[in-house]
Amino acid sequence: MNILENKKVIIIGDRDGIPGEAIKACVETVPSAEVLYASTECFV
């Protein structure tokens, strides 16, 4: 059982950390997880 099974996910990545698209690629490996929104922001 995966913690993301049957979950809807909102992803906010960091430009100087882990980008949102990289996190999205990992979440998409769980077949039943649904990515609703993914973005990379710059927090200064």
Protein Blocks (a to p, Z undefined) as FASTA:
>chain_A
ZZkgoiacdddddfklccfklmmmmmmmpmkbccfbdcddddZZ
